[in-house]
Amino acid sequence: METDLIASGGTVNTGGLNAATSSRTSANASQTQLSSDINFFLKMLTTQLKNQDPSAPMDTNQFTQQIAQYSGVQQQVNTNATLEKLLAASKQSGITTAVGYIGKEIESKGNTGDVIAGQGAFSYVLPKIANSTEVTISDALGRVVFRGNGDTKEGRNLVIWDGINSETGAQEPDGTYTIAINALDTQNKPLLAEPRSVGIVSGVENDSAGNTLLQAGNRTVKFEDVLAVRAISRANI
């Protein structure tokens, strides 16, 4: 039976501020270089106009082309500044949205699940109804600690494990475990099941590249790699 867990705690890592500052510094340096190029261009153009031969002034078309070049560089500077503002706003929006995931259970590509206080959750997706599914759970050393039947319905299927070793009856310790699914279709032919990693989000941060990352157990998941978010699918801890 599934019940929702009201989780508490969670942290937001401010290390992302350093990454954002670094990104802004790099962008500012690029913009400073462009501005310097514009100033150099104007200086050269002014010098050229001051020192031109009055009897053979600069060709109007040539002068127009140089002004157009200046306008193009100036437009590039303005565009870069606008894009930098949009990028900063996007990064801030991403981490602000991700903070709402703290204390929630997320699914992403993978095959792991965390056992906390003797209870763990795992997930897998079937492309169609199966005739049978066998669920195998292994510990970090690859030792099988559970083997049993799983749900056969099409789509997402949830596995709640109480941490009891199906062979020895002993309680396995908390930690990260992996799941494998052996499924057969209604004609008893192998059916490809997609396992998913399940974890509870405890923190959010931005990395040096500006990616928003979620801390889920001992895993780090990119914000865009999250496949599902829901209330915790295990009994109250």
Legacy VTK file of the C-alpha trace (Angstrom):
# vtk DataFile Version 3.0
C-alpha trace
ASCII
DATASET POLYDATA
POINTS 237 float
0.000 0.000 0.000
1.373 3.402 -0.943
1.153 6.485 1.250
2.728 9.907 0.860
5.550 11.023 3.104
5.787 14.632 4.249
9.521 15.261 4.069
11.326 18.019 5.918
14.668 19.683 5.505
16.600 20.259 2.309
19.231 22.751 1.339
19.947 25.159 -1.474
23.651 25.261 -2.291
24.759 28.826 -2.907
27.815 27.612 -4.762
25.853 28.368 -7.918
26.262 32.079 -7.160
29.993 31.721 -7.746
29.308 29.991 -11.072
26.897 32.743 -12.090
29.453 35.401 -11.068
32.131 33.651 -13.123
29.792 33.521 -16.128
28.960 37.216 -15.803
32.673 38.082 -15.470
33.462 36.202 -18.685
30.587 37.881 -20.520
31.616 41.308 -19.221
35.156 40.698 -20.427
33.872 39.858 -23.908
31.683 42.949 -23.966
34.598 45.114 -22.799
36.664 43.745 -25.684
33.916 44.622 -28.176
33.596 48.121 -26.725
37.351 48.530 -26.980
37.186 47.468 -30.623
34.516 50.098 -31.295
36.581 52.832 -29.673
39.621 51.783 -31.699
37.525 51.785 -34.876
36.199 55.302 -34.168
39.689 56.557 -33.379
41.001 55.171 -36.653
38.065 56.606 -38.617
38.446 60.045 -37.014
42.181 60.051 -37.677
41.554 59.061 -41.271
39.069 61.924 -41.750
41.383 64.498 -40.117
44.345 63.503 -42.228
42.667 62.972 -45.577
43.789 64.931 -48.590
41.352 67.857 -49.028
41.812 67.627 -52.770
40.891 63.924 -52.732
38.424 63.383 -49.867
37.273 59.936 -48.842
34.890 58.273 -51.249
31.294 58.587 -50.040
30.567 54.906 -50.589
33.682 53.891 -48.684
32.775 56.197 -45.805
29.238 54.790 -45.733
30.575 51.243 -45.596
32.800 52.088 -42.628
29.891 53.681 -40.783
27.845 50.550 -41.486
30.645 48.424 -40.017
30.628 50.564 -36.900
26.859 50.197 -36.603
27.176 46.423 -36.937
29.721 46.182 -34.130
27.619 48.466 -31.926
24.573 46.287 -32.581
26.585 43.209 -31.617
27.512 44.803 -28.296
23.884 45.665 -27.571
22.718 42.170 -28.577
25.302 40.483 -26.355
24.247 42.603 -23.405
20.589 41.689 -23.944
21.370 37.990 -24.331
23.434 38.037 -21.129
20.500 39.516 -19.218
18.141 36.887 -20.657
20.588 34.074 -19.807
20.977 35.280 -16.226
17.197 35.484 -15.838
16.815 31.972 -17.283
19.364 30.491 -14.869
17.714 32.174 -11.901
14.301 30.942 -13.056
15.614 27.374 -13.357
17.010 27.200 -9.839
13.933 28.939 -8.408
11.683 26.310 -10.004
13.970 23.461 -8.919
13.807 24.558 -5.276
10.172 23.429 -5.330
11.426 19.868 -5.873
13.127 19.714 -2.467
11.435 17.044 -0.375
9.825 15.504 -3.468
10.577 12.209 -5.166
11.962 12.422 -8.697
12.580 9.890 -11.445
15.309 10.073 -14.060
17.163 7.752 -16.417
19.011 5.051 -14.519
18.300 1.983 -12.381
18.919 3.001 -8.782
16.836 3.650 -5.695
17.706 4.713 -2.159
16.650 2.680 0.861
15.975 5.071 3.745
15.071 3.811 7.224
14.486 0.354 5.782
12.247 1.450 2.911
13.066 1.993 -0.735
11.295 2.904 -3.971
12.139 1.833 -7.511
10.405 2.314 -10.845
10.240 0.816 -14.321
8.220 1.395 -17.496
6.749 -1.312 -19.718
5.996 -0.517 -23.387
2.903 -2.760 -23.215
1.170 -5.228 -20.926
3.472 -8.043 -19.849
2.601 -11.647 -19.103
5.154 -11.706 -16.277
7.881 -9.554 -14.749
10.664 -10.571 -12.402
12.215 -7.821 -10.273
15.785 -8.207 -9.062
17.362 -5.788 -6.577
21.113 -5.796 -5.957
23.348 -3.965 -3.496
26.398 -1.829 -4.267
28.568 -4.965 -4.515
26.282 -6.572 -7.069
24.886 -9.065 -4.573
21.228 -9.937 -5.217
19.208 -9.077 -2.116
15.693 -9.374 -3.513
13.985 -11.298 -6.272
10.219 -11.348 -6.808
7.326 -10.671 -9.165
6.503 -7.145 -10.285
3.451 -5.447 -11.773
2.719 -6.173 -15.430
0.669 -3.164 -16.539
1.670 -0.976 -19.456
3.463 2.213 -18.488
5.027 3.110 -15.159
5.201 0.500 -12.416
6.332 1.218 -8.874
8.304 -1.153 -6.656
8.248 -0.493 -2.907
10.806 -2.629 -1.048
10.929 -3.007 2.718
14.626 -3.831 2.684
14.097 -7.488 3.595
16.396 -9.946 1.820
14.117 -12.373 -0.040
16.614 -15.225 0.426
17.770 -14.816 4.022
14.940 -12.803 5.545
17.485 -10.375 6.993
17.057 -6.611 6.975
19.447 -5.028 4.487
21.156 -1.755 5.459
20.136 1.643 4.113
21.922 2.718 0.962
21.681 2.819 -2.805
20.508 -0.293 -4.638
19.978 -1.150 -8.299
16.973 -2.743 -9.968
16.749 -5.047 -13.006
13.576 -6.190 -14.755
13.097 -9.405 -16.713
9.753 -9.119 -18.522
7.913 -11.373 -20.967
5.030 -10.291 -23.195
1.744 -12.134 -23.632
3.450 -14.484 -26.101
6.242 -15.140 -23.586
8.775 -13.241 -25.658
11.295 -10.890 -24.006
9.868 -7.431 -23.385
12.187 -4.457 -23.014
11.499 -2.734 -19.695
12.945 0.702 -18.916
14.166 1.002 -15.321
14.321 4.452 -13.776
16.321 5.938 -10.950
14.261 7.177 -8.009
15.438 9.549 -5.298
14.306 12.220 -2.854
15.601 15.720 -3.606
17.539 17.260 -0.734
19.269 20.185 -2.417
19.624 22.342 -5.523
22.624 24.123 -7.016
24.079 25.527 -10.250
27.355 24.126 -11.594
30.151 26.116 -13.250
28.471 25.692 -16.653
25.199 27.144 -15.382
23.328 23.817 -15.263
20.749 23.459 -12.503
21.479 20.288 -10.532
19.343 18.372 -8.052
20.856 16.324 -5.242
18.865 13.086 -4.885
20.443 10.691 -2.416
24.035 10.198 -3.540
23.155 11.105 -7.136
23.294 14.424 -8.933
20.591 14.900 -11.565
20.365 17.666 -14.146
17.118 19.595 -13.895
16.262 18.871 -17.541
16.804 15.121 -17.024
13.961 14.782 -14.519
11.238 12.524 -15.968
8.694 12.695 -13.140
8.090 14.482 -9.837
5.668 13.289 -7.171
4.963 12.941 -3.487
7.189 10.307 -1.885
5.992 6.788 -2.702
6.722 5.007 0.516
5.320 4.617 4.000
5.972 7.246 6.634
9.539 7.101 7.919
LINES 1 238
237 0 1 2 3 4 5 6 7 8 9 10 11 12 13 14 15 16 17 18 19 20 21 22 23 24 25 26 27 28 29 30 31 32 33 34 35 36 37 38 39 40 41 42 43 44 45 46 47 48 49 50 51 52 53 54 55 56 57 58 59 60 61 62 63 64 65 66 67 68 69 70 71 72 73 74 75 76 77 78 79 80 81 82 83 84 85 86 87 88 89 90 91 92 93 94 95 96 97 98 99 100 101 102 103 104 105 106 107 108 109 110 111 112 113 114 115 116 117 118 119 120 121 122 123 124 125 126 127 128 129 130 131 132 133 134 135 136 137 138 139 140 141 142 143 144 145 146 147 148 149 150 151 152 153 154 155 156 157 158 159 160 161 162 163 164 165 166 167 168 169 170 171 172 173 174 175 176 177 178 179 180 181 182 183 184 185 186 187 188 189 190 191 192 193 194 195 196 197 198 199 200 201 202 203 204 205 206 207 208 209 210 211 212 213 214 215 216 217 218 219 220 221 222 223 224 225 226 227 228 229 230 231 232 233 234 235 236
